[in-house]
């Protein structure tokens, strides 16, 4: 039983020593923030607005209705008729 108490005391001393030394404190200190991430902008080309809801999206992703207007989906092309 005395051996177990001695081990706990030694473990506590080691933990406290590591916290008080420079190497130990660096482990508990949060890392400094890095540079801010640069925003990634995807060039979508020419933008077009949906004739039904007004959503802007790249012209390559639009659906052209029977009336020649651009829509964001087939459902909006059918709903706008």
ZAVO-510914 format. One record per residue: x, y, z of N, C-alpha, C in turn; residue number from 1. Coordinates in Angstrom, 3 decimals, m for minus. Each point is the difference from the previous one (the first is absolute). Layout:
- n_x,n_y,n_z,ca_x,ca_y,ca_z,c_x,c_y,c_z,n
- X,Y,Z,X,Y,Z,X,Y,Z,NUM
...
***
This chain:
- n_x,n_y,n_z,ca_x,ca_y,ca_z,c_x,c_y,c_z,n
- 0.832,m1.189,0.000,m0.832,1.189,0.000,0.871,1.246,0.000,1
- 1.103,m0.037,0.769,0.888,1.151,0.022,0.629,0.227,m1.371,2
- 0.229,m1.066,m0.725,0.585,0.099,m1.342,m0.936,0.759,m0.940,3
- m1.293,m0.252,0.105,m0.990,0.682,m0.833,m0.054,1.490,0.319,4
- 0.052,0.342,1.250,0.002,1.411,0.418,1.262,0.687,m0.513,5
- 1.145,m0.671,0.092,1.250,0.573,m0.500,m0.074,0.244,m1.508,6
- m0.581,m0.935,m0.740,m0.145,0.179,m1.449,m0.884,1.196,m0.341,7
- m1.085,0.170,0.716,m0.895,1.140,m0.239,0.714,1.307,0.298,8
- 0.765,0.053,1.073,0.740,1.214,0.351,1.056,0.308,m1.058,9
- 0.733,m1.000,m0.448,1.020,0.205,m1.037,m0.642,0.457,m1.297,10
- m1.123,m0.616,m0.376,m0.712,0.406,m1.214,m0.444,1.464,0.094,11
- m0.504,0.413,1.152,m0.421,1.390,0.190,1.165,0.973,m0.109,12
- 1.143,m0.375,0.545,1.184,0.856,m0.087,0.437,0.141,m1.457,13
- m0.025,m1.078,m0.748,0.399,0.055,m1.421,m0.952,0.885,m0.783,14
- m1.276,m0.116,0.246,m0.983,0.827,m0.707,0.216,1.476,0.320,15
- 0.177,0.313,1.262,0.230,1.399,0.377,1.311,0.525,m0.574,16
- 1.035,m0.809,m0.008,1.288,0.418,m0.556,m0.130,0.321,m1.481,17
- m0.699,m0.846,m0.728,m0.175,0.247,m1.441,m0.798,1.268,m0.271,18
- m0.951,0.288,0.841,m0.789,1.226,m0.198,0.840,1.246,0.301,19
- 0.927,m0.093,0.915,0.791,1.163,0.391,1.226,0.220,m0.864,20
- 0.447,m0.998,m0.715,1.162,0.179,m0.866,m0.437,0.546,m1.353,21
- 0.958,0.519,m0.751,m0.308,0.613,m1.297,m0.564,m1.012,m0.982,22
- 0.569,m1.191,m0.041,m0.479,m1.018,m0.940,m1.410,m0.433,0.354,23
- m0.268,m0.114,1.274,m1.330,m0.406,0.427,m1.036,1.073,m0.232,24
- 0.370,1.257,0.226,m0.946,1.094,m0.204,m0.356,0.158,m1.463,25
- 0.955,m0.261,m0.900,m0.289,0.124,m1.432,m1.045,m1.028,m0.421,26
- m0.016,m1.134,0.651,m0.972,m1.031,m0.342,m1.415,0.399,0.409,27
- m0.150,0.773,1.064,m1.314,0.407,0.477,m0.441,1.344,m0.577,28
- 0.896,0.696,m0.678,m0.311,1.299,m0.579,m0.633,m0.214,m1.372,29
- m1.087,0.717,m0.325,m0.597,m0.181,m1.322,0.930,0.507,m1.095,30
- m0.083,m0.610,m1.147,0.844,0.383,m1.129,m0.409,1.378,m0.506,31
- 0.955,0.799,m0.433,m0.354,1.324,m0.520,m0.791,m0.158,m1.296,32
- m0.935,0.917,m0.235,m0.807,m0.123,m1.209,0.849,0.223,m1.252,33
- m0.272,m0.770,m1.002,0.721,0.115,m1.260,m0.581,1.124,m0.848,34
- 0.500,0.157,m1.189,m0.543,1.043,m0.874,m1.438,m0.328,m0.389,35
- m0.762,1.034,m0.221,m1.399,m0.182,m0.367,m0.091,m0.680,m1.361,36
- m0.916,m0.935,m0.151,m0.112,m0.670,m1.295,m0.517,0.963,m1.066,37
- 0.543,m0.143,m1.171,m0.453,0.858,m1.090,m1.288,m0.570,m0.573,38
- m0.972,0.848,m0.254,m1.262,m0.497,m0.539,0.197,m0.521,m1.421,39
- m0.617,m1.115,m0.261,0.083,m0.588,m1.335,m1.226,0.432,m0.790,40
- 0.239,0.638,m1.090,m1.079,0.474,m0.851,0.023,m0.806,m1.280,41
- m1.104,m0.630,m0.289,m0.099,m0.774,m1.224,m0.614,0.886,m1.068,42
- 0.681,0.125,m1.084,m0.516,0.818,m1.087,m1.037,m0.818,m0.744,43
- m1.227,0.426,0.073,m1.083,m0.735,m0.640,m0.328,0.534,m1.375,44
- 0.678,1.014,m0.430,m0.306,0.585,m1.302,m1.141,0.991,0.114,45
- m0.754,0.110,m1.060,m1.108,0.954,m0.036,m1.134,m0.500,0.892,46
- m0.594,0.914,0.750,m1.073,m0.353,0.917,m1.343,0.319,m0.639,47
- m1.019,m0.766,0.377,m1.359,0.225,m0.487,m0.955,m0.160,1.168,48
- m1.122,0.704,m0.059,m1.008,m0.067,1.050,m1.139,m0.901,m0.440,49
- m0.531,m0.766,0.929,m1.158,m0.845,m0.274,m1.210,0.910,m0.174,50
- m0.772,m0.228,m1.065,m1.173,0.833,m0.263,m1.113,m0.254,1.013,51
- 0.041,m1.121,0.682,m1.056,m0.339,0.965,0.319,0.501,1.409,52
- 1.207,m0.313,0.514,0.314,0.345,1.395,1.054,1.103,0.139,53
- 0.703,0.335,m1.077,0.986,1.066,0.057,1.379,m0.435,0.464,54
- 0.215,m1.298,0.184,1.286,m0.509,0.449,1.051,0.191,m1.091,55
- 1.169,0.541,0.366,1.098,0.156,m0.959,0.874,m1.242,0.054,56
- 0.344,m0.529,m1.181,0.876,m1.150,m0.098,0.735,0.066,m1.326,57
- 1.083,m0.760,m0.149,0.746,0.035,m1.259,m0.889,m0.414,m1.176,58
- 0.183,0.672,m1.107,m0.843,m0.270,m1.173,0.126,m1.457,m0.450,59
- 1.152,m0.624,0.254,0.171,m1.390,m0.407,m0.876,m0.948,0.814,60
- m0.478,0.410,1.175,m0.844,m0.843,0.852,m1.487,0.291,m0.165,61
- m0.376,0.905,m0.881,m1.401,0.378,m0.155,m0.726,m0.928,m0.961,62
- m1.315,0.055,0.067,m0.872,m0.734,m0.907,m0.757,1.042,m0.813,63
- m0.002,m0.151,m1.319,m0.723,0.948,m0.850,m1.403,m0.544,m0.229,64
- m0.993,0.838,0.291,m1.388,m0.412,m0.165,m0.453,0.131,m1.443,65
- m1.247,m0.404,m0.264,m0.552,0.089,m1.355,m0.196,1.446,m0.426,66
- m0.102,0.902,0.975,m0.157,1.424,m0.313,1.336,0.708,m0.189,67
- 1.119,m0.717,0.123,1.319,0.582,m0.212,0.628,0.607,1.244,68
- m0.710,0.016,1.117,0.544,0.543,1.246,0.805,m1.078,0.717,69
- 0.850,0.452,0.925,0.846,m0.941,0.742,m0.604,m0.281,1.372,70
- 0.143,m1.245,0.449,m0.541,m0.443,1.278,1.078,m0.799,0.733,71
- m0.147,m0.112,1.311,0.981,m0.740,0.795,m0.270,m1.497,m0.019,72
- m1.207,m0.423,m0.345,m0.330,m1.424,m0.056,m1.165,m0.219,m0.953,73
- m0.208,m1.257,m0.358,m1.126,m0.334,m0.892,m1.338,0.270,0.694,74
- m0.049,m0.212,1.302,m1.236,0.246,0.748,m0.413,1.464,m0.082,75
- 0.961,0.896,0.093,m0.318,1.427,m0.083,m0.389,0.382,m1.426,76
- 0.593,m0.648,m0.990,m0.401,0.265,m1.396,m1.441,m0.425,m0.214,77
- m0.405,m1.157,0.557,m1.384,m0.461,m0.128,m0.936,0.868,0.832,78
- 0.417,0.410,1.178,m0.861,0.793,0.891,m0.225,1.408,m0.530,79
- 0.919,0.516,m0.760,m0.124,1.383,m0.489,m0.959,0.100,m1.190,80
- m0.282,m1.125,m0.679,m0.899,0.040,m1.162,m1.364,0.422,0.365,81
***
